[in-house]
Amino acid sequence: MLFELKNYIGIENDDRDITLLLHLNSSERYFRRICGDDFDFDTDEDVKELLFERCRYADANALELFETNFRSDLIALRMRMAVEKRARSKDTEKAPAT
């Protein structure tokens, strides 16, 4: 995912790989904390884009602006995760016990 992030931000050299990895790790923790563990950063393009945006803000030392600028996206993501979790729990309740 580091390679994708570097392309997204427009970084071609490897000088800042460690810093970008730290941004990726902290951003993944952030999204898991606010939304739960019910998504995959590699396959969910909406989450991946928000992840990369948070990393971009962190890299620009402007992380305090991320939540303000992406508030509607974060709310929509939280709601989507809650709906999907609810649907999964209803499917589990309907499944017959073996």
C-alpha positions in Angstrom: 0.0 0.0 0.0 3.0 2.3 0.5 3.6 2.3 -3.3 0.0 3.4 -3.9 0.2 6.1 -1.3 3.4 7.5 -2.8 1.7 7.6 -6.2 -1.4 9.2 -4.7 0.6 11.9 -2.9 3.0 12.3 -5.8 6.2 11.1 -4.1 8.8 9.4 -6.3 11.8 8.9 -4.1 12.2 6.6 -1.1 13.5 9.2 1.4 10.3 9.4 3.3 9.1 5.8 3.3 9.4 5.4 7.1 7.4 8.6 7.7 4.8 7.5 5.2 4.5 4.1 6.8 4.0 5.7 10.2 1.2 7.9 8.6 -0.4 4.7 7.1 -0.3 2.8 10.4 -1.7 5.7 12.5 -4.4 6.4 9.9 -5.4 2.7 9.8 -5.7 2.8 13.6 -7.7 6.0 13.4 -10.3 4.4 11.0 -10.5 1.2 12.9 -11.1 3.3 16.1 -13.9 5.4 14.6 -15.5 2.8 12.3 -14.5 -0.7 13.6 -12.7 -3.4 11.9 -15.3 -4.3 9.3 -13.5 -3.1 6.2 -10.5 -3.9 4.1 -8.2 -1.0 3.2 -7.0 -2.9 0.1 -10.4 -3.6 -1.4 -12.7 -0.8 -0.2 -11.8 2.1 -2.5 -13.8 4.6 -0.5 -11.9 3.8 2.7 -8.6 3.7 0.9 -9.1 7.1 -0.5 -10.0 8.5 2.9 -7.0 6.7 4.3 -4.7 8.3 1.7 -6.2 11.7 2.3 -5.6 11.4 6.0 -2.0 10.4 5.3 -1.6 13.4 2.9 -2.8 15.7 5.6 -0.5 14.1 8.1 2.4 14.5 5.7 1.6 18.2 5.3 1.4 18.7 9.1 -2.2 19.7 8.7 -3.9 16.7 10.4 -6.1 19.0 12.5 -7.9 20.0 9.3 -8.7 16.5 8.1 -11.8 15.8 10.2 -13.2 19.3 9.4 -12.6 19.0 5.6 -13.8 15.4 5.4 -16.6 15.5 8.0 -19.4 14.4 5.6 -17.3 11.6 4.2 -16.5 10.3 7.7 -20.1 10.5 8.8 -21.2 8.6 5.6 -18.5 6.0 6.2 -19.5 5.5 9.9 -23.2 5.1 8.8 -22.3 2.7 6.1 -20.3 0.6 8.5 -23.1 0.6 11.1 -25.7 -0.5 8.5 -23.4 -3.3 7.2 -22.7 -4.5 10.7 -26.5 -4.5 11.5 -27.2 -6.4 8.3 -24.6 -9.0 9.2 -25.9 -9.4 12.7 -29.4 -10.0 11.3 -28.1 -12.6 8.9 -26.4 -14.3 11.8 -29.7 -14.3 13.7 -31.6 -15.9 10.8 -29.0 -18.6 10.2 -30.2 -22.0 11.5 -28.1 -23.6 14.3 -26.4 -26.8 13.4 
